[in-house]
Amino acid sequence: MKKDRSAEDKICDLDIQKVTFFYRWKLDYSGMNTTQMSELKALREENQKLKTMYADMAIDNKALKDVLSKKF
């Protein structure tokens, strides 16, 4: 008599994580041409640079506030 395998065992065998990643990627990028993909890449790179700039400015702002809040 063959025992039913648990859903967890089946998921591990199919490596659902990779399958899910593929379908998610397909949903996000299907229908895009190479120009759109390169524009998306450029926008993501620019967004990362802006986030870094914002983080640096926030640190500088906090440091200035700390210096100005000290009593002389």
C-alpha positions as CSV (number, residue, x, y, z in Angstrom):
1,M,0.0,0.0,0.0
2,K,1.4,3.4,-1.1
3,K,1.2,6.2,1.5
4,D,0.1,9.6,0.4
5,R,3.0,12.0,0.5
6,S,2.5,15.3,2.3
7,A,2.1,18.5,0.4
8,E,5.4,19.7,1.9
9,D,7.2,16.7,0.4
10,K,5.7,17.3,-3.0
11,I,6.6,21.0,-2.8
12,C,10.2,20.1,-2.0
13,D,10.3,17.7,-4.9
14,L,9.0,20.2,-7.4
15,D,11.1,23.0,-6.0
16,I,8.1,25.3,-5.9
17,Q,10.3,28.3,-5.0
18,K,12.0,28.2,-8.4
19,V,8.7,27.6,-10.3
20,T,7.0,30.5,-8.4
21,F,10.0,32.8,-9.3
22,F,9.7,31.9,-12.9
23,Y,6.0,32.6,-13.2
24,R,6.4,35.8,-11.2
25,W,9.1,36.9,-13.5
26,K,7.0,36.0,-16.5
27,L,4.1,38.0,-15.2
28,D,6.3,41.1,-14.6
29,Y,8.3,41.0,-17.8
30,S,6.3,39.2,-20.5
31,G,5.2,41.5,-23.3
32,M,8.2,43.9,-22.8
33,N,10.5,44.4,-25.7
34,T,14.3,45.0,-25.3
35,T,13.9,48.8,-25.3
36,Q,11.4,48.7,-22.5
37,M,13.6,46.3,-20.6
38,S,16.6,48.6,-20.9
39,E,14.5,51.6,-19.8
40,L,13.3,49.6,-16.8
41,K,16.9,48.7,-15.9
42,A,18.0,52.4,-16.2
43,L,15.1,53.5,-14.1
44,R,16.0,51.0,-11.4
45,E,19.6,52.1,-11.4
46,E,18.6,55.7,-11.1
47,N,16.2,54.9,-8.3
48,Q,19.0,53.1,-6.4
49,K,21.3,56.1,-6.8
50,L,18.5,58.4,-5.6
51,K,17.9,56.2,-2.6
52,T,21.6,56.3,-1.7
53,M,21.7,60.1,-2.1
54,Y,18.6,60.4,0.2
55,A,20.2,58.2,2.8
56,D,23.4,60.3,2.8
57,M,21.5,63.5,3.0
58,A,19.3,62.2,5.9
59,I,22.5,61.2,7.8
60,D,24.0,64.7,7.2
61,N,20.7,66.3,8.3
62,K,20.6,64.3,11.5
63,A,24.3,65.2,12.3
64,L,23.6,68.9,11.7
65,K,20.5,68.8,13.9
66,D,22.5,67.1,16.6
67,V,25.2,69.8,16.5
68,L,22.7,72.6,16.5
69,S,20.7,71.2,19.4
70,K,23.7,71.2,21.7
71,K,23.9,74.1,24.1
72,F,27.0,76.2,23.9
